């Protein structure tokens, strides 16, 4: 763990000094050096993720694809989403817009005597090893993410935004970040609040987000892959998550028999397989489905009524807001 951290810090320092810092000073933004250094860390993580996606996940998609015919225009839009998120552009916008509000909130909480709870300190002796501490934080975040994901499907107003993510009929490794920006704002804000409340360190937080994002890129990949009987129950696989995106099965109360879609048959709250990294929560709360199947992805009303979720970035964002206010 330490040597990885050391290499990352050296690369971050080089990238900051060679590229980011000169740009800041050329625009007279020297007062943002400290924040820009942190942002450089996120930029570096994004570059590494994209490199791994192209070098490893891309060949997997070409090796064993689920769908042989994909919509190239839709995929290009998903690539744009990925670049905006992984290269830190969306994060910069969030930083400039809501970060000061978070600073004021947590400053007020500290003044009121409501500090953060450091889980690793509460479990001193057990979490002395950094790997154990990291795993504990990962499990806590994933448990929170599971319930947040169910909320995205349970509450109509939230689903009106989150449905954009499920509207992709040509799902690939680029589809993970296909989200409405308002949905991203809500989710990221809740994650940041949780991180502050449980006292996760900045370095650990970046590592947690990086691992989650790269795993989610693999989950959305157009690859016929599963992790076997045991592995499927340890970590979310592309097969496990694809079923969550399956029409009439993964994100609704319903199922499929042959070519016929069945609805109202599932005991799950809004579908199956909500786990982000770990399938444990789906197993624990009765929402897991481990069937070995590769159904078409999308949303039922796209098939039944031809509902339009947009093709380009701005059209998708506009239609999401229209759904939110009940005008679509």
Residue pairs with C-beta under 8 A, 6 or more apart in sequence:
1 130
1 131
1 134
2 130
5 203
8 41
8 44
11 44
12 37
12 40
12 41
12 44
15 40
15 43
15 44
16 36
16 37
16 40
20 36
20 37
20 39
20 40
20 43
21 33
21 36
24 30
24 32
24 33
24 36
29 36
35 95
38 202
39 88
39 91
39 92
39 95
41 206
42 88
42 91
42 206
43 87
43 88
45 86
45 206
45 209
45 210
46 85
46 86
46 87
46 88
47 86
47 87
48 210
49 86
49 210
49 213
49 214
49 217
50 82
50 83
50 86
52 214
53 173
53 174
53 214
53 217
57 173
57 217
57 218
57 221
57 223
58 173
60 218
60 221
60 223
60 225
61 172
61 173
61 221
61 222
61 223
63 223
64 223
64 224
64 225
65 222
65 223
65 224
66 222
66 223
66 224
66 242
66 294
67 170
67 171
67 222
70 170
70 172
70 222
71 169
71 170
73 311
74 168
74 169
74 170
74 311
75 170
75 172
75 174
77 178
77 311
77 312
77 313
77 316
78 168
78 172
78 174
78 175
78 177
78 178
79 174
80 313
81 174
81 177
81 178
81 179
81 313
82 174
82 176
82 177
83 89
84 90
84 177
85 91
85 177
85 184
86 177
86 213
90 181
90 184
94 184
94 185
94 188
98 185
98 189
102 189
102 192
102 193
102 196
106 196
109 115
116 196
116 197
116 198
116 199
117 197
117 198
117 199
118 198
118 199
119 127
119 136
119 137
119 140
119 198
119 199
120 127
120 133
120 136
120 137
120 199
121 199
123 136
126 132
127 133
127 136
133 204
134 204
134 207
134 208
137 198
137 200
137 204
137 208
138 208
138 211
138 277
139 278
140 194
140 198
141 191
141 194
141 195
141 208
141 212
142 212
142 275
142 276
142 277
142 278
142 281
143 281
144 190
144 191
144 194
145 191
145 212
145 276
145 277
146 274
146 275
146 276
146 278
146 281
146 282
146 285
147 281
148 187
148 190
149 274
149 275
149 276
150 269
150 270
150 274
150 287
151 158
152 158
152 159
152 161
152 162
152 183
152 187
153 159
153 162
153 251
153 269
153 270
153 271
153 274
154 269
154 270
157 324
158 183
158 186
160 320
160 323
160 324
161 179
161 180
161 182
161 183
161 186
161 320
161 323
161 324
162 179
162 180
162 183
163 299
163 309
163 320
163 323
164 178
164 179
164 180
164 183
164 309
164 310
164 316
164 319
164 320
165 175
165 178
165 179
165 180
165 183
166 245
166 251
166 297
166 298
166 299
167 298
167 299
167 302
167 309
167 310
167 316
168 175
168 178
168 245
168 297
168 298
169 296
169 297
169 298
169 302
170 222
171 220
171 222
171 242
171 245
171 297
172 220
172 221
172 222
173 217
173 218
173 220
173 221
173 222
174 217
174 220
175 220
176 213
176 216
176 217
176 219
176 220
179 187
180 316
180 317
180 320
180 321
181 317
182 320
182 321
182 324
183 320
191 209
195 205
200 208
211 277
212 276
212 277
215 235
215 236
215 277
216 241
216 276
218 238
219 236
219 237
219 238
219 240
219 241
219 242
220 238
220 241
220 242
220 245
221 238
223 238
224 238
224 239
224 294
225 237
225 238
225 239
226 232
226 237
226 238
226 239
226 240
226 292
227 234
227 235
227 237
231 237
232 239
232 240
232 279
232 290
233 279
233 280
233 283
233 290
234 278
234 279
235 277
235 278
235 279
236 273
236 275
236 276
236 277
236 278
236 279
239 292
239 293
239 294
240 273
240 275
240 279
240 290
241 273
242 250
242 294
242 295
242 297
243 249
243 250
243 272
243 273
243 289
243 291
243 293
243 295
244 250
244 251
244 271
244 272
244 273
244 274
245 251
245 297
245 298
246 256
246 293
246 295
246 296
246 297
247 256
247 261
247 295
247 296
247 297
247 298
247 299
247 300
247 302
247 303
248 254
248 255
248 256
248 261
248 262
248 263
248 300
249 255
249 256
249 266
249 271
249 272
249 289
249 295
250 271
250 272
250 273
250 289
250 295
251 270
251 271
251 299
252 263
252 266
252 270
252 271
252 300
253 263
253 264
253 265
253 266
253 268
253 270
253 271
254 261
254 262
254 263
254 264
254 265
254 266
254 300
255 261
255 262
255 263
255 265
255 266
256 262
256 295
261 300
263 300
266 272
267 286
268 286
268 287
269 287
271 287
272 282
272 287
272 288
272 289
273 279
273 282
273 287
273 288
273 289
274 281
274 282
274 287
275 281
275 282
275 288
279 288
281 287
282 288
282 289
299 307
299 309
301 307
302 309
308 319
309 316
309 319
310 316
310 317
310 318
310 319
310 320
319 328
322 328
